[in-house]
Amino acid sequence: MNLKTAGPLEAHVDEVLAAARAVDWSPLGERTLCDACLGRLFGKLGQGHTNEERGFAVRELARLPAGTCWLCGGLTGRYDALARLASKKLGLWDFDTFLIGSKIDPEIQAREESLWSDLKATAPEALKSEVNREVGKRVSDLAKKEPALESPDLVAVVDTSFDHVDVQVNPLYLRGRYRKLARGIPQTRWPCNRCRGKGCAKCGGTGKMYPTSVEEILAQEVMRDSGGTGHALHGMGREDIDARMLGRGRPFVLEIKEPGKRHLDLGSARDRVNASGQVEVDGFRPATRKDVVAIKTDRADKTYRVLVRFASPVEEARLIKELTFLEAEPIAQRTPLRVVHRRADTTRQRSVRRAEVLTTDGTVAELRVTAETGAYIKELVHGDQGRTKPSLADLLGVGCEVLELDVLDIHDDG
């Protein structure tokens, strides 16, 4: 194809040819280039044309000889074969989107950079970029799948020196909201603190401090259907092991690593989770890695139900008064003693949005507390040996014990 006959693309043609006229071709010497490698010297010019088309026109203009390509050694003529190889490897997996990457012989890359320097190329495209694009277009046609620059299901890396393809299987992400109906279950798998997950007498060989977790209950059903090799649960915060998560549930993203299948019966997986009696999920919906970031950075307030026992009787009017005081004052919370072994020992300011009495008999009270994210509710009640100030116990002058704690709602936008 002669670019001078390209009609409506003539403006782009002139851009390429004008740049070619300005090149001193003498440093090329006896080295010959294929049309694609020649055109790639102007790869960022001449929109709407392939490098091969650019090179054909430049060759005519500059009267450059053809021959075995000194630069790529024939690589640009093997795109069809590489695409068939990549398509075959990708076909072993269930996927909708893909991305092609490549490994180029370092010697070829060195020759390419040397050529750019010799010819003072100002708008070249790297061979690696062309390989990725051209092989990707052919794979799309063969596999009838769409390429994706962001969050592809699979990435096929083509080693052009050895005609080998490695496939990177990206995780499957599913989002939803879970409710934890039973106490004594951690959010994520908790390795044994003695054997670090290897299995010992303390953990009965399980490698875990607790028999199961919200993560495992959610993941095992999806793992069964997807054939994944591992999993991770990303929650919008976490509740204590002895607390329930009720109401609308806690937003989460479940990550399944290296799934063999991506098209799942999510309704069936939901029903099997809900049959556990320990955890319920409102449903699984497709998600992306960006949803993980959103989950982790959300700062939603939370509402709790707290069952408190007082060391000595407290009148309801007094209780209401001190709860009102907690709403008005900023709360200084030093990292609780129960978690300071795994978190930085620092003091954070938190706010109580609302605190009210649901029921009380003077000895035991049921409270509803809405607080800023990150507030430690148990410590807000009992004071944690003075590490939380003010606390309900301090204000009342009476020891307070948290008997039960439930998360009733997470006030996110979902």
URZI-V491457 format. One record per backbone hydrogen bond with DSSP energy under -1.0 kcal/mol. NH is the residue of the N-H (numbers start at 1). CO is the residue of the C=O. E is the energy in kcal/mol with one decimal. If there is no record, write none. Layout:
nh = {NH NH}
co = {CO CO}
e = {E E}
This chain:
nh = {5 6 9 10 13 14 15 16 17 18 19 20 21 22 23 28 29 31 38 39 40 41 42 43 44 45 49 54 55 56 57 58 59 60 61 62 63 64 70 73 75 77 78 82 83 84 85 86 87 88 89 90 91 92 93 94 98 99 101 103 109 110 111 112 113 114 115 116 117 118 119 121 125 130 131 132 133 134 135 136 137 138 139 140 141 142 143 144 146 148 154 155 156 157 158 159 160 163 164 166 168 170 172 174 175 176 178 179 180 181 184 185 192 196 198 205 206 209 214 215 217 218 219 220 223 224 225 226 227 229 232 234 236 237 243 244 245 246 249 250 252 253 254 255 256 257 260 261 264 266 269 270 271 272 273 274 275 276 280 282 285 287 293 294 295 296 297 302 303 304 305 306 307 308 309 310 311 314 319 320 321 322 323 324 325 326 327 328 329 331 332 333 334 335 339 340 342 346 348 350 353 354 356 358 359 361 365 366 367 368 369 370 371 372 375 380 381 382 383 387 388 389 392 393 395 396 397 398 401 403 404 406 407 408 409 411 412}
co = {2 3 6 7 9 10 11 12 13 14 15 16 17 18 20 25 26 28 34 35 36 38 39 40 123 42 46 50 51 52 53 54 55 56 57 58 59 59 32 69 72 74 75 78 79 80 81 82 83 84 85 86 87 89 90 260 146 154 156 158 105 106 107 108 109 110 111 112 113 114 115 116 40 126 127 128 129 130 131 132 133 134 135 136 137 138 139 140 96 98 97 168 99 166 101 164 103 159 159 157 155 153 256 254 285 252 250 280 245 278 241 241 207 192 195 200 203 190 186 187 213 214 215 216 219 220 221 222 223 257 255 253 251 235 240 405 180 407 246 178 176 234 174 232 172 230 226 226 262 264 265 266 267 268 269 270 271 273 179 177 175 173 289 290 291 292 293 371 409 369 406 367 404 365 401 363 399 362 315 316 317 318 319 320 321 322 323 324 325 350 389 348 387 346 336 336 339 344 333 331 370 370 368 366 366 364 308 359 306 356 304 354 302 351 372 376 377 378 379 384 383 332 380 381 391 392 393 393 309 307 307 305 244 303 303 301 410}
e = {-2.2 -1.6 -1.3 -2.0 -1.9 -2.8 -1.3 -1.7 -2.7 -2.7 -1.6 -2.2 -2.2 -1.0 -1.3 -1.8 -1.4 -1.9 -2.4 -3.0 -1.7 -1.1 -1.8 -1.6 -2.4 -2.3 -1.3 -2.2 -2.9 -2.0 -1.8 -2.5 -2.6 -1.7 -2.3 -3.0 -1.1 -1.5 -3.5 -1.2 -1.1 -1.4 -2.2 -2.5 -2.4 -2.1 -2.0 -2.6 -2.8 -2.0 -1.8 -2.7 -1.9 -1.4 -2.2 -1.3 -1.5 -1.3 -3.0 -2.8 -2.0 -2.3 -2.3 -2.4 -2.3 -2.1 -2.4 -2.3 -1.9 -2.7 -2.5 -2.1 -2.4 -1.7 -2.9 -2.4 -2.2 -3.3 -2.5 -1.6 -2.3 -1.6 -2.6 -2.2 -1.6 -2.3 -3.3 -1.4 -1.4 -2.7 -1.4 -2.3 -2.4 -3.2 -2.6 -3.5 -2.0 -1.1 -1.4 -2.2 -3.5 -2.3 -2.6 -2.2 -3.3 -1.7 -2.2 -3.2 -1.2 -2.9 -1.7 -1.3 -2.1 -1.8 -1.0 -2.5 -1.3 -3.1 -2.3 -2.4 -2.4 -2.5 -3.1 -2.3 -3.4 -1.7 -1.2 -2.6 -2.4 -2.8 -1.9 -2.8 -2.3 -1.9 -1.6 -1.2 -1.8 -3.1 -1.6 -2.9 -2.4 -2.5 -3.8 -3.2 -2.9 -2.7 -1.8 -1.9 -1.1 -1.4 -1.8 -2.3 -2.2 -2.1 -2.0 -2.6 -1.2 -1.9 -2.5 -2.2 -2.2 -2.3 -1.5 -2.2 -2.5 -2.3 -1.7 -2.3 -2.6 -3.2 -2.7 -2.5 -2.5 -3.1 -2.8 -3.3 -2.6 -2.4 -2.2 -2.8 -2.2 -2.2 -2.1 -2.0 -1.6 -1.9 -1.5 -1.1 -1.4 -3.3 -3.0 -3.1 -2.8 -2.2 -1.4 -1.4 -2.1 -1.3 -2.6 -2.9 -1.9 -2.0 -2.3 -3.3 -1.4 -1.7 -2.6 -3.1 -3.1 -2.4 -2.1 -3.2 -2.5 -2.8 -1.7 -1.6 -1.4 -2.6 -2.3 -1.3 -2.1 -2.5 -2.5 -1.8 -2.3 -2.5 -1.9 -1.2 -2.5 -3.1 -1.2 -2.4 -2.9 -2.9 -1.6 -2.7 -1.9}
